[in-house]
Amino acid sequence: MTANVLGRRSAGPRTPQTAKARRNNTLWGLVAWGAGILFFLPIAWMVLTSLHSETDAATNPPSLGAPLTLQGYREFFGSATGASPWPALLNSAMASVFSTLFVLALAIPAAYALSIRPVRKWSDVMFFFLSTKMLPAVAGLLPIYLAAKNLGMLDNIWLMVILYTTMNLPIAVWMMRSFLAEIPVAILEAAAIDGAGLPTVFRRIIIPLAAPGIAATSLICFIFSWNEMLFARVLTGVRSTTAPVFLTSFVTSQGLFLAKVCAAAVAVSLPVLIAGFAAQDRLVQGLSMGAVK
């Protein structure tokens, strides 16, 4: 009983500022929940539509109580149409994974040189990386197409790997520089005093400390590569078709089959969602590095 009295006394009276702050926190919490639900509704609608028949999916407004079916997924995976999505999915996975690995292999040393061991006029170098993203992608489409045609690399998945690497490299360098700049230089100096070379410093110190940033950067590069469609639409044909290009094949002269398209969109989105959930902790930690708390 004495402890309860002391606890109530130590807590002190509730001031108007405390009550106001609590009301503000509650209000902003409701706003955050509302925004989350608002962003989640299209995804929920897409998943629900993919589980309906074409007749029920075409109703306006949508029929929420319609019977569920997997017909859209069966048609997407080729049991009804004979067009298998697996080559396109494998091409997207190959282009995304290899380009992300190449981006990390180039971006981490570049970010090291621009943050921990800064070169002269490093800000000009960072601006140069940023300036490469100022040109609209469609403006470089024709020169890239002509170069790929002359080199005999049209409809080649390795061409997409090279393109995705060059497209994501500036973003990766900017992100990795901000992450590596958070590493205390004293740790690296202590390792150098102990005789550790640069490969050992990278393997034992930089990579473990920057793992959240590497996870965040790799996931963003993977998503950008997986979702890219402009260059893949023009530069690929039969052998190197990616998943976003394959999705356009469901828009036919007969019309737009909504349930089938939604099922295809859900199936193509799953790899990105799985990668995001798998790296969720690292991603949040990496994106919050350097934040003012």
Backbone as JSON, one array per atom type, in Angstrom:
{
  "sequence": "MTANVLGRRSAGPRTPQTAKARRNNTLWGLVAWGAGILFFLPIAWMVLTSLHSETDAATNPPSLGAPLTLQGYREFFGSATGASPWPALLNSAMASVFSTLFVLALAIPAAYALSIRPVRKWSDVMFFFLSTKMLPAVAGLLPIYLAAKNLGMLDNIWLMVILYTTMNLPIAVWMMRSFLAEIPVAILEAAAIDGAGLPTVFRRIIIPLAAPGIAATSLICFIFSWNEMLFARVLTGVRSTTAPVFLTSFVTSQGLFLAKVCAAAVAVSLPVLIAGFAAQDRLVQGLSMGAVK",
  "N": [[0.84, -1.2, 0.0], [1.93, 1.22, 0.81], [3.87, 1.47, -1.16], [2.27, 1.85, -3.44], [1.15, 4.35, -2.84], [3.47, 5.95, -2.82], [4.19, 5.57, -5.47], [2.1, 6.85, -6.8], [2.51, 9.44, -5.89], [5.05, 10.01, -6.95], [4.5, 10.0, -9.62], [3.19, 12.36, -10.1], [1.05, 15.22, -10.77], [-1.22, 15.33, -13.55], [-0.42, 17.36, -16.13], [-1.69, 20.09, -18.19], [-0.17, 20.2, -20.56], [0.79, 17.59, -20.83], [-1.61, 16.15, -21.2], [-2.45, 17.32, -23.6], [-0.38, 16.56, -25.31], [-0.8, 13.82, -25.29], [-3.3, 13.66, -26.51], [-2.61, 14.63, -29.04], [-0.84, 12.61, -29.87], [-2.63, 10.47, -30.0], [-4.32, 11.39, -32.03], [-2.57, 11.59, -34.25], [-1.9, 8.93, -34.39], [-4.34, 7.78, -35.2], [-4.52, 9.01, -37.69], [-2.31, 7.84, -38.96], [-3.1, 5.12, -38.97], [-5.38, 5.37, -40.58], [-4.22, 6.22, -43.01], [-2.64, 3.96, -43.55], [-4.61, 1.97, -43.89], [-5.91, 3.06, -46.09], [-3.93, 2.86, -48.09], [-3.71, 0.13, -48.15], [-6.13, -0.85, -49.07], [-6.43, -0.94, -52.02], [-4.71, -3.13, -52.55], [-5.91, -5.19, -51.11], [-8.33, -5.27, -52.47], [-7.42, -6.1, -54.99], [-6.4, -8.68, -54.43], [-8.75, -9.94, -53.56], [-10.34, -9.73, -55.86], [-8.87, -11.33, -57.58], [-9.57, -13.83, -56.71], [-12.09, -14.27, -57.57], [-14.56, -15.21, -60.04], [-14.57, -14.4, -63.59], [-17.02, -13.27, -64.28], [-18.12, -12.41, -61.83], [-16.1, -10.65, -61.08], [-16.35, -8.62, -62.89], [-18.58, -7.17, -62.19], [-20.22, -4.16, -61.19], [-21.03, -2.18, -58.56], [-18.14, -4.01, -57.17], [-18.71, -7.44, -56.3], [-18.62, -8.43, -53.13], [-19.39, -10.67, -51.69], [-19.23, -12.8, -53.43], [-18.75, -16.17, -54.67], [-15.6, -17.84, -54.07], [-12.79, -18.64, -56.12], [-10.08, -20.36, -57.74], [-9.57, -20.02, -60.39], [-8.49, -17.91, -61.87], [-5.77, -17.95, -61.12], [-5.08, -20.49, -62.04], [-5.32, -20.11, -64.78], [-3.33, -18.2, -65.11], [-0.96, -19.59, -64.5], [-0.87, -21.27, -66.63], [-2.39, -23.6, -67.06], [-4.79, -23.42, -68.35], [-4.49, -21.77, -70.6], [-2.07, -22.48, -71.75], [0.2, -20.92, -71.86], [3.05, -20.55, -70.19], [4.15, -18.9, -67.25], [6.62, -19.2, -66.11], [9.2, -19.02, -67.51], [9.35, -16.19, -67.9], [9.24, -15.28, -65.24], [11.57, -16.45, -64.22], [13.47, -15.14, -65.81], [13.13, -12.49, -64.9], [13.88, -12.85, -62.23], [16.55, -13.62, -62.54], [17.68, -11.35, -63.83], [17.18, -9.39, -61.89], [18.45, -10.34, -59.52], [21.18, -10.76, -60.28], [21.88, -8.2, -61.24], [21.55, -6.71, -58.9], [23.54, -7.83, -57.26], [25.83, -7.08, -58.73], [25.58, -4.31, -58.56], [25.93, -3.87, -55.79], [28.56, -4.79, -55.53], [29.93, -2.81, -56.87], [29.0, -0.42, -55.74], [29.57, -0.39, -52.97], [32.5, -0.24, -52.63], [32.78, 2.26, -53.96], [31.22, 3.95, -52.34], [32.7, 3.72, -50.0], [35.05, 5.04, -50.72], [34.04, 7.57, -50.98], [33.12, 8.33, -48.52], [34.33, 7.2, -46.05], [37.05, 7.24, -46.75], [37.41, 9.89, -48.12], [37.6, 11.19, -51.44], [39.15, 13.86, -53.32], [37.09, 16.68, -53.88], [34.67, 15.31, -53.49], [31.97, 15.87, -53.36], [31.36, 16.81, -55.9], [31.61, 14.48, -57.32], [29.5, 12.99, -56.24], [27.37, 14.55, -57.14], [27.65, 14.11, -59.86], [26.94, 11.39, -60.04], [24.27, 11.67, -59.3], [23.33, 13.26, -61.38], [23.12, 11.55, -63.51], [20.63, 10.43, -63.28], [18.9, 12.35, -64.08], [18.18, 12.46, -66.73], [15.43, 11.58, -68.7], [14.24, 8.22, -68.9], [13.15, 7.3, -71.28], [14.34, 8.93, -73.14], [16.86, 7.91, -73.59], [16.31, 5.53, -74.8], [16.25, 4.91, -77.61], [19.03, 5.26, -78.52], [20.2, 3.22, -76.92], [18.85, 0.97, -77.86], [19.74, 0.88, -80.57], [22.48, 0.51, -80.16], [22.46, -1.98, -78.83], [21.38, -3.54, -80.86], [23.38, -3.4, -82.86], [25.41, -4.69, -81.52], [24.42, -7.2, -81.34], [22.85, -8.0, -79.14], [20.17, -7.93, -78.6], [17.15, -9.12, -77.13], [18.41, -10.48, -75.06], [19.15, -11.63, -71.91], [21.32, -10.83, -70.41], [21.9, -8.32, -71.32], [19.84, -6.88, -70.09], [20.62, -7.21, -67.45], [22.99, -5.69, -67.4], [21.94, -3.15, -68.01], [20.15, -2.72, -65.85], [21.98, -2.68, -63.79], [23.51, -0.36, -64.32], [21.45, 1.51, -64.12], [20.61, 1.41, -61.45], [22.89, 1.87, -59.99], [23.71, 4.64, -59.33], [21.77, 5.35, -57.35], [22.31, 3.42, -55.42], [24.94, 4.08, -54.67], [24.57, 6.59, -53.47], [22.91, 5.87, -51.31], [24.5, 3.96, -49.92], [26.69, 5.5, -49.25], [25.65, 7.23, -47.29], [25.1, 5.36, -45.3], [27.64, 4.21, -44.75], [28.96, 6.42, -43.83], [28.15, 6.6, -41.22], [29.69, 4.86, -39.79], [32.05, 4.64, -37.21], [35.15, 6.23, -37.52], [37.23, 5.71, -35.84], [37.17, 3.01, -35.22], [38.05, 1.81, -37.58], [40.59, 2.89, -37.74], [41.75, 1.73, -35.49], [41.74, -0.93, -36.29], [43.5, -0.77, -38.44], [45.85, -0.13, -37.07], [46.26, -2.51, -35.74], [47.14, -4.02, -37.82], [45.43, -4.9, -39.83], [44.48, -5.41, -43.15], [42.99, -3.81, -46.08], [41.11, -5.65, -47.37], [40.51, -7.3, -45.13], [39.44, -5.43, -43.36], [37.14, -4.7, -44.75], [35.78, -7.18, -44.74], [35.57, -7.94, -42.03], [34.74, -5.68, -40.56], [33.48, -3.4, -41.96], [31.44, -4.56, -43.64], [29.85, -6.14, -41.75], [28.98, -4.02, -39.98], [27.64, -2.32, -41.71], [25.57, -3.86, -42.58], [22.67, -3.58, -42.24], [22.23, -1.31, -43.9], [23.16, -2.31, -46.34], [21.28, -4.31, -46.78], [18.92, -2.78, -47.05], [19.58, -1.24, -49.33], [20.02, -3.24, -51.28], [17.49, -4.42, -51.4], [15.88, -2.32, -52.38], [17.09, -1.89, -54.88], [16.59, -4.39, -56.01], [13.78, -4.33, -56.16], [13.36, -2.18, -57.94], [14.56, -3.23, -60.24], [13.02, -5.54, -60.66], [10.49, -4.49, -61.22], [10.81, -2.96, -63.51], [9.79, -2.02, -66.77], [9.85, -0.58, -69.21], [12.35, -0.63, -70.74], [12.6, -3.39, -70.85], [10.37, -4.1, -72.33], [10.95, -3.13, -74.87], [13.5, -4.08, -75.53], [13.56, -6.81, -75.19], [12.36, -10.01, -76.37], [11.31, -12.94, -77.15], [12.85, -14.92, -75.8], [13.9, -13.58, -73.57], [11.89, -12.36, -72.13], [10.49, -10.53, -69.48], [8.79, -10.59, -66.26], [7.01, -8.27, -65.83], [6.56, -7.57, -68.54], [5.37, -9.88, -69.44], [2.94, -9.7, -68.13], [1.52, -7.88, -69.66], [0.57, -9.4, -71.72], [-1.89, -10.34, -71.04], [-3.72, -8.5, -71.67], [-5.77, -8.45, -74.18], [-7.17, -8.5, -77.55], [-9.71, -9.35, -77.15], [-10.55, -8.2, -74.85], [-10.23, -6.96, -71.44], [-9.49, -9.14, -68.99], [-10.4, -9.13, -65.87], [-10.18, -10.63, -63.44], [-8.21, -12.5, -64.08], [-6.04, -10.84, -64.67], [-5.65, -9.6, -62.17], [-4.96, -11.84, -60.64], [-2.56, -12.52, -61.89], [-1.07, -10.23, -61.29], [-0.92, -10.39, -58.49], [0.57, -12.77, -58.21], [2.99, -12.05, -59.45], [3.82, -10.05, -57.77], [4.46, -11.35, -55.44], [7.22, -12.33, -55.05], [8.63, -9.93, -54.46], [7.27, -9.08, -52.16], [7.83, -11.22, -50.42], [10.63, -11.0, -50.23], [10.75, -8.5, -49.02], [9.49, -8.97, -46.51], [11.25, -10.88, -45.49], [13.59, -9.42, -45.14], [12.81, -7.51, -43.36], [13.44, -6.51, -40.73], [16.15, -5.74, -41.04], [15.77, -3.92, -43.09], [14.19, -1.82, -41.98], [15.93, -1.0, -39.97], [18.08, -0.2, -41.53], [17.02, 1.89, -43.15], [16.49, 3.73, -41.18], [18.91, 4.56, -40.23], [21.06, 7.1, -39.19], [19.03, 8.81, -38.6], [17.52, 11.49, -36.77], [16.94, 11.24, -33.43]],
  "CA": [[0.0, 0.0, 0.0], [2.85, 2.35, 0.86], [4.5, 1.57, -2.48], [1.31, 2.44, -4.36], [1.06, 5.78, -2.53], [4.69, 6.58, -3.3], [4.16, 5.58, -6.94], [1.19, 7.89, -7.26], [3.12, 10.73, -5.62], [6.16, 10.24, -7.87], [3.99, 10.25, -10.96], [2.88, 13.77, -10.2], [-0.24, 15.54, -11.38], [-1.26, 15.37, -15.01], [-0.44, 18.74, -16.58], [-2.38, 20.28, -19.47], [0.72, 19.88, -21.67], [0.82, 16.14, -20.99], [-2.88, 15.73, -21.8], [-2.46, 17.76, -24.99], [0.54, 15.7, -26.06], [-1.43, 12.51, -25.44], [-4.34, 13.8, -27.54], [-1.94, 14.74, -30.34], [-0.35, 11.29, -30.24], [-3.78, 9.67, -30.41], [-4.79, 11.89, -33.32], [-1.64, 11.18, -35.3], [-2.02, 7.48, -34.53], [-5.5, 7.52, -36.03], [-4.18, 9.41, -39.07], [-1.42, 6.81, -39.52], [-3.91, 3.94, -39.26], [-6.22, 5.67, -41.75], [-3.38, 6.2, -44.22], [-2.28, 2.57, -43.82], [-5.77, 1.27, -44.44], [-6.16, 3.62, -47.42], [-2.97, 2.29, -49.01], [-3.89, -1.32, -48.21], [-7.38, -1.2, -49.72], [-6.26, -1.44, -53.4], [-4.09, -4.45, -52.54], [-6.94, -6.12, -50.68], [-9.28, -5.4, -53.58], [-6.78, -6.88, -56.05], [-6.36, -10.07, -53.99], [-10.11, -10.46, -53.55], [-10.79, -9.87, -57.25], [-8.19, -12.48, -58.19], [-10.22, -15.06, -56.23], [-13.44, -14.31, -58.11], [-14.69, -15.55, -61.45], [-14.59, -13.21, -64.43], [-18.35, -12.67, -64.23], [-18.26, -11.68, -60.56], [-15.11, -9.57, -61.02], [-16.76, -7.55, -63.8], [-19.73, -6.46, -61.67], [-19.98, -2.81, -60.69], [-19.8, -2.31, -57.76], [-17.68, -5.39, -57.02], [-19.48, -8.3, -55.41], [-17.73, -8.91, -52.08], [-19.83, -11.98, -51.21], [-19.24, -13.79, -54.51], [-17.96, -17.38, -54.36], [-14.17, -17.75, -54.37], [-12.27, -19.65, -57.03], [-8.67, -20.21, -58.14], [-9.52, -20.12, -61.84], [-7.56, -16.91, -62.39], [-4.41, -18.43, -60.91], [-4.85, -21.61, -62.94], [-5.08, -19.56, -66.11], [-2.04, -17.52, -65.14], [0.13, -20.56, -64.52], [-0.81, -21.94, -67.91], [-3.17, -24.83, -67.2], [-5.93, -23.19, -69.24], [-4.09, -21.1, -71.84], [-0.86, -23.08, -72.3], [1.31, -19.97, -71.8], [3.64, -20.67, -68.87], [4.84, -17.67, -66.82], [7.88, -19.5, -65.45], [10.37, -18.39, -68.16], [9.4, -14.76, -67.62], [9.59, -15.1, -63.83], [12.99, -16.77, -64.06], [14.24, -14.05, -66.4], [13.1, -11.35, -63.98], [14.69, -13.19, -61.06], [17.96, -13.59, -62.93], [18.09, -9.97, -64.07], [17.14, -8.62, -60.64], [19.45, -10.82, -58.56], [22.55, -10.5, -60.75], [22.13, -6.76, -61.28], [21.7, -6.25, -57.52], [24.87, -8.23, -56.8], [26.82, -6.23, -59.39], [25.45, -2.96, -58.0], [26.57, -3.86, -54.47], [30.0, -4.95, -55.71], [30.48, -1.54, -57.33], [28.58, 0.72, -54.92], [30.2, -0.39, -51.64], [33.82, 0.41, -52.7], [32.64, 3.67, -54.3], [30.76, 4.66, -51.15], [33.84, 3.75, -49.06], [35.97, 6.1, -51.15], [33.38, 8.87, -50.88], [32.69, 8.61, -47.15], [35.35, 6.91, -45.04], [38.3, 7.76, -47.31], [36.86, 10.75, -49.18], [38.48, 11.71, -52.47], [39.04, 15.31, -53.49], [35.86, 17.14, -54.54], [33.75, 14.19, -53.49], [30.62, 16.36, -53.62], [31.17, 16.85, -57.35], [31.4, 13.1, -57.76], [28.14, 12.62, -55.87], [26.46, 15.24, -58.06], [27.72, 13.42, -61.15], [26.09, 10.2, -59.94], [22.88, 12.11, -59.29], [22.96, 13.83, -62.68], [22.78, 10.48, -64.45], [19.22, 10.11, -63.13], [18.09, 13.47, -64.52], [17.72, 12.21, -68.1], [14.32, 10.62, -68.74], [14.65, 6.91, -69.42], [12.71, 7.14, -72.66], [15.25, 9.67, -74.02], [17.99, 7.05, -73.93], [15.85, 4.24, -75.29], [16.66, 4.68, -78.99], [20.47, 4.94, -78.61], [20.49, 1.9, -76.33], [18.33, -0.04, -78.79], [20.63, 0.78, -81.72], [23.74, -0.1, -79.71], [22.22, -3.4, -78.59], [21.18, -4.19, -82.15], [24.68, -3.53, -83.52], [26.22, -5.66, -80.77], [23.75, -8.5, -81.35], [22.43, -8.33, -77.78], [18.73, -7.83, -78.42], [16.53, -10.32, -76.58], [19.45, -11.13, -74.27], [18.91, -11.28, -70.52], [22.5, -10.17, -69.85], [21.75, -6.9, -71.61], [19.0, -6.31, -69.04], [21.44, -7.17, -66.23], [23.88, -4.53, -67.52], [21.13, -1.93, -67.93], [19.65, -2.53, -64.49], [23.13, -2.32, -62.96], [23.82, 1.05, -64.54], [20.32, 2.34, -63.67], [20.5, 1.41, -59.98], [24.17, 2.17, -59.34], [23.74, 5.95, -58.65], [20.97, 5.31, -56.12], [23.02, 2.59, -54.44], [26.1, 4.82, -54.17], [24.07, 7.6, -52.54], [22.43, 5.23, -50.09], [25.59, 3.33, -49.19], [27.54, 6.52, -48.66], [25.04, 7.69, -46.04], [25.24, 4.3, -44.3], [29.05, 4.05, -44.35], [29.38, 7.61, -43.1], [27.81, 6.42, -39.81], [30.67, 3.97, -39.14], [33.09, 5.45, -36.56], [36.47, 6.09, -38.13], [38.16, 5.2, -34.82], [37.22, 1.54, -35.32], [38.9, 1.49, -38.72], [41.98, 3.23, -37.39], [42.24, 0.7, -34.57], [42.02, -2.13, -37.08], [44.73, -0.53, -39.21], [46.98, -0.22, -36.14], [46.47, -3.94, -35.47], [47.71, -4.67, -39.0], [44.4, -5.4, -40.74], [44.48, -4.8, -44.47], [41.69, -3.35, -46.57], [40.13, -6.75, -47.48], [40.09, -7.72, -43.8], [38.58, -4.37, -42.82], [35.84, -4.84, -45.4], [35.11, -8.43, -44.37], [35.36, -8.06, -40.58], [34.22, -4.48, -39.9], [32.56, -2.58, -42.74], [30.27, -5.32, -44.08], [28.91, -6.39, -40.63], [28.38, -2.8, -39.44], [26.77, -1.73, -42.72], [24.63, -4.88, -43.07], [21.31, -3.04, -42.46], [22.22, -0.46, -45.08], [23.29, -3.16, -47.52], [19.99, -4.96, -46.98], [17.98, -1.79, -47.58], [19.97, -0.88, -50.69], [19.8, -4.37, -52.18], [16.06, -4.62, -51.59], [15.38, -1.27, -53.26], [17.59, -2.18, -56.23], [15.86, -5.56, -56.49], [12.41, -3.92, -56.51], [13.41, -1.37, -59.16], [14.86, -4.12, -61.37], [11.9, -6.45, -60.88], [9.32, -3.77, -61.72], [11.1, -2.19, -64.71], [9.1, -2.56, -67.94], [10.06, 0.17, -70.45], [13.45, -1.21, -71.5], [12.32, -4.81, -71.08], [9.36, -4.2, -73.38], [11.53, -2.8, -76.17], [14.77, -4.77, -75.8], [13.41, -8.26, -75.11], [11.37, -10.55, -77.29], [10.74, -14.24, -76.77], [13.68, -15.66, -74.85], [14.26, -12.8, -72.38], [10.73, -11.62, -71.62], [10.43, -10.46, -68.02], [7.44, -10.74, -65.7], [6.11, -7.16, -66.18], [6.18, -7.66, -69.95], [4.44, -11.0, -69.56], [1.63, -9.26, -67.66], [0.8, -7.18, -70.73], [-0.04, -10.36, -72.64], [-3.25, -10.63, -70.61], [-4.59, -7.49, -72.3], [-5.93, -8.96, -75.54], [-8.21, -7.86, -78.35], [-11.01, -9.78, -76.64], [-10.9, -7.39, -73.7], [-9.42, -7.07, -70.23], [-10.05, -10.11, -68.05], [-9.97, -8.51, -64.63], [-9.77, -11.62, -62.44], [-6.94, -13.09, -64.5], [-4.99, -9.82, -64.51], [-5.39, -9.45, -60.74], [-4.23, -13.03, -60.2], [-1.19, -12.4, -62.39], [-0.41, -9.16, -60.53], [-0.62, -10.92, -57.16], [1.65, -13.76, -58.33], [4.24, -11.37, -59.79], [4.21, -9.23, -56.61], [4.85, -12.17, -54.29], [8.67, -12.35, -54.75], [9.03, -8.68, -53.81], [6.72, -9.09, -50.8], [8.59, -12.19, -49.63], [11.94, -10.41, -49.95], [10.56, -7.42, -48.05], [9.24, -9.52, -45.18], [12.45, -11.57, -45.03], [14.59, -8.43, -44.72], [12.06, -6.41, -42.73], [14.19, -5.92, -39.62], [17.31, -5.07, -41.6], [15.32, -2.79, -43.91], [13.8, -0.73, -41.09], [17.14, -0.51, -39.32], [18.9, 0.48, -42.51], [16.4, 3.13, -43.56], [16.47, 4.67, -40.06], [20.26, 4.93, -39.83], [21.32, 8.51, -39.36], [17.87, 9.63, -38.24], [17.61, 12.25, -35.52], [15.99, 10.67, -32.46]],
  "C": [[0.87, 1.25, 0.0], [3.51, 2.57, -0.49], [3.57, 2.2, -3.49], [1.18, 3.94, -4.14], [2.27, 6.52, -3.05], [4.71, 6.65, -4.82], [3.26, 6.67, -7.46], [1.78, 9.27, -7.02], [4.25, 11.04, -6.6], [5.68, 10.54, -9.27], [3.63, 11.71, -11.15], [1.54, 14.02, -10.86], [-0.13, 15.59, -12.9], [-1.42, 16.82, -15.45], [-1.22, 18.87, -17.88], [-1.5, 19.95, -20.67], [0.77, 18.39, -21.92], [-0.46, 15.63, -21.63], [-2.94, 16.12, -23.27], [-1.55, 16.9, -25.86], [-0.07, 14.32, -26.29], [-2.54, 12.56, -26.5], [-3.72, 13.9, -28.93], [-1.42, 13.39, -30.8], [-1.49, 10.39, -30.7], [-4.28, 10.08, -31.78], [-3.89, 11.44, -34.45], [-1.63, 9.67, -35.47], [-3.21, 7.09, -35.39], [-5.25, 7.89, -37.48], [-3.29, 8.36, -39.73], [-2.19, 5.54, -39.86], [-4.8, 4.17, -40.48], [-5.43, 5.65, -43.04], [-2.97, 4.78, -44.58], [-3.42, 1.78, -44.44], [-6.06, 1.76, -45.86], [-5.21, 3.04, -48.46], [-3.16, 0.78, -49.16], [-5.14, -1.72, -48.98], [-7.21, -1.64, -51.18], [-5.65, -2.84, -53.47], [-5.12, -5.51, -52.14], [-7.97, -6.35, -51.78], [-8.7, -6.27, -54.69], [-6.75, -8.37, -55.68], [-7.75, -10.69, -54.03], [-10.64, -10.66, -54.96], [-10.13, -11.06, -57.93], [-8.81, -13.81, -57.79], [-11.67, -15.17, -56.7], [-13.42, -14.8, -59.55], [-14.75, -14.26, -62.26], [-15.94, -12.51, -64.38], [-18.53, -11.85, -62.96], [-17.29, -10.51, -60.48], [-15.54, -8.38, -61.87], [-17.96, -6.76, -63.3], [-19.34, -5.1, -61.11], [-21.19, -2.35, -59.87], [-19.39, -3.77, -57.58], [-18.51, -6.16, -56.01], [-18.54, -8.91, -54.37], [-18.11, -10.3, -51.6], [-19.88, -13.04, -52.28], [-18.42, -15.01, -54.12], [-16.52, -17.25, -54.84], [-13.75, -18.91, -55.25], [-10.82, -19.34, -57.36], [-8.5, -20.27, -59.65], [-8.53, -19.11, -62.43], [-6.11, -17.33, -62.23], [-4.09, -19.63, -61.8], [-4.6, -21.13, -64.36], [-3.74, -18.86, -66.2], [-0.9, -18.51, -65.24], [0.04, -21.53, -65.69], [-1.63, -23.18, -68.06], [-4.33, -24.65, -68.16], [-5.51, -22.61, -70.58], [-2.86, -21.73, -72.49], [0.34, -22.17, -72.29], [1.87, -19.98, -70.38], [4.35, -19.38, -68.48], [6.23, -17.94, -66.27], [9.1, -18.96, -66.18], [10.48, -16.9, -67.87], [9.78, -14.49, -66.16], [11.06, -15.4, -63.58], [13.88, -15.7, -64.67], [14.27, -12.83, -65.49], [13.95, -11.62, -62.75], [16.18, -13.12, -61.38], [18.45, -12.16, -63.12], [18.15, -9.18, -62.77], [18.25, -9.04, -59.69], [20.86, -10.47, -59.02], [22.84, -9.01, -60.8], [22.3, -6.2, -59.87], [23.07, -6.62, -56.97], [25.96, -7.36, -57.43], [26.78, -4.8, -58.84], [26.15, -2.88, -56.65], [28.09, -3.97, -54.6], [30.66, -3.65, -56.16], [30.18, -0.39, -56.37], [29.3, 0.76, -53.58], [31.62, 0.18, -51.71], [33.73, 1.89, -53.05], [32.18, 4.48, -53.1], [31.86, 4.74, -50.09], [34.79, 4.88, -49.42], [35.36, 7.48, -50.98], [32.98, 9.24, -49.46], [33.82, 8.42, -46.15], [36.72, 7.42, -45.49], [37.95, 8.7, -48.45], [37.93, 11.24, -50.15], [38.29, 13.22, -52.56], [37.78, 15.62, -54.29], [34.84, 16.0, -54.62], [32.31, 14.63, -53.73], [30.33, 16.46, -55.11], [30.93, 15.45, -57.9], [29.98, 12.64, -57.43], [27.12, 13.3, -56.78], [26.49, 14.59, -59.43], [26.86, 12.17, -61.13], [24.61, 10.59, -59.99], [22.44, 12.62, -60.65], [22.62, 12.76, -63.7], [21.33, 10.07, -64.37], [18.31, 11.24, -63.63], [17.55, 13.29, -65.93], [16.55, 11.24, -68.06], [14.74, 9.32, -69.42], [14.28, 6.76, -70.88], [13.63, 7.89, -73.63], [16.45, 8.84, -74.43], [17.6, 5.72, -74.54], [16.35, 3.94, -76.71], [18.16, 4.44, -79.12], [20.82, 3.57, -78.03], [20.0, 0.79, -77.25], [19.26, -0.21, -79.98], [21.96, 0.14, -81.33], [23.56, -1.59, -79.46], [22.02, -4.16, -79.89], [22.5, -4.4, -82.88], [25.58, -4.55, -82.82], [25.59, -7.05, -80.76], [23.26, -8.94, -79.99], [20.94, -8.13, -77.56], [18.17, -9.17, -77.97], [17.56, -11.17, -75.83], [19.29, -10.67, -72.82], [20.1, -10.58, -69.89], [22.52, -8.69, -70.21], [20.91, -6.21, -70.55], [19.76, -6.23, -67.72], [22.35, -5.95, -66.25], [23.1, -3.23, -67.37], [20.64, -1.68, -66.51], [20.78, -2.16, -63.54], [23.45, -0.84, -63.09], [22.7, 1.96, -64.05], [20.27, 2.46, -62.16], [21.77, 1.82, -59.28], [24.19, 3.56, -58.69], [22.95, 5.97, -57.35], [21.69, 4.54, -55.03], [24.21, 3.33, -53.85], [25.65, 5.88, -53.16], [23.61, 6.98, -51.23], [23.58, 4.66, -49.26], [26.53, 4.36, -48.59], [26.97, 7.03, -47.34], [25.15, 6.64, -44.94], [26.68, 4.17, -43.83], [29.56, 5.27, -43.6], [29.07, 7.51, -41.61], [28.8, 5.53, -39.07], [31.77, 4.83, -38.49], [34.46, 5.17, -37.18], [37.47, 5.51, -37.13], [38.27, 3.68, -34.88], [38.15, 1.12, -36.46], [40.37, 1.81, -38.44], [42.56, 2.21, -36.42], [42.56, -0.59, -35.32], [43.29, -1.96, -37.9], [45.96, -0.61, -38.32], [47.3, -1.68, -35.82], [46.98, -4.7, -36.68], [46.69, -5.23, -39.97], [44.48, -4.65, -42.06], [43.08, -4.42, -44.9], [40.7, -4.5, -46.77], [39.62, -7.23, -46.13], [39.15, -6.7, -43.17], [37.19, -4.47, -43.44], [35.09, -6.05, -44.86], [34.73, -8.45, -42.9], [34.65, -6.86, -39.96], [33.14, -3.8, -40.73], [31.3, -3.34, -43.11], [29.34, -5.65, -42.9], [28.23, -5.13, -40.1], [27.38, -2.18, -40.42], [25.74, -2.72, -43.25], [23.2, -4.36, -43.21], [21.22, -2.14, -43.69], [22.34, -1.25, -46.36], [21.98, -3.86, -47.83], [18.97, -4.0, -47.57], [18.3, -1.43, -49.02], [19.69, -2.01, -51.66], [18.33, -4.6, -52.43], [15.47, -3.58, -52.53], [15.84, -1.51, -54.7], [16.86, -3.39, -56.83], [14.45, -5.18, -56.93], [12.42, -3.12, -57.8], [13.67, -2.25, -60.38], [13.67, -5.03, -61.7], [10.73, -5.75, -61.56], [9.57, -3.03, -63.03], [10.45, -2.84, -65.93], [9.45, -1.86, -69.24], [11.15, -0.47, -71.3], [13.2, -2.69, -71.8], [11.32, -5.0, -72.21], [9.97, -4.02, -74.76], [12.7, -3.72, -76.52], [14.67, -6.29, -75.7], [12.33, -8.71, -76.07], [10.72, -11.81, -76.78], [11.54, -14.89, -75.65], [13.88, -14.92, -73.54], [13.11, -11.97, -71.83], [10.7, -11.68, -70.1], [8.97, -10.49, -67.55], [6.54, -9.53, -65.98], [5.67, -7.17, -67.63], [5.18, -8.79, -70.15], [3.04, -10.61, -69.1], [0.84, -8.58, -68.76], [0.15, -8.14, -71.72], [-1.46, -10.71, -72.25], [-4.24, -9.58, -71.12], [-4.68, -7.84, -73.78], [-7.01, -8.18, -76.28], [-9.61, -8.26, -77.9], [-11.46, -8.96, -75.44], [-9.94, -7.61, -72.55], [-10.13, -8.0, -69.25], [-9.53, -9.76, -66.66], [-9.47, -9.53, -63.62], [-8.42, -12.23, -62.8], [-5.79, -12.1, -64.32], [-4.64, -9.62, -63.04], [-4.62, -10.64, -60.19], [-2.78, -12.97, -60.66], [-0.42, -11.34, -61.61], [-0.03, -9.63, -59.13], [0.56, -11.88, -57.22], [2.99, -13.09, -58.61], [4.73, -10.53, -58.6], [4.74, -10.06, -55.45], [6.36, -12.19, -54.04], [9.15, -11.09, -54.03], [8.52, -8.64, -52.37], [7.49, -10.05, -49.9], [9.96, -11.63, -49.27], [11.82, -9.29, -48.93], [10.32, -7.92, -46.65], [10.48, -10.22, -44.63], [13.5, -10.59, -44.5], [13.95, -7.27, -43.98], [12.86, -5.73, -41.63], [15.4, -5.13, -40.12], [16.9, -3.83, -42.37], [14.96, -1.6, -43.04], [15.02, -0.14, -40.41], [18.0, 0.28, -40.28], [18.34, 1.82, -42.94], [16.36, 4.16, -42.45], [17.87, 5.06, -39.6], [20.5, 6.41, -40.13], [20.16, 9.4, -38.99], [18.1, 10.34, -36.9], [16.55, 11.76, -34.57], [15.77, 11.67, -31.33]]
}
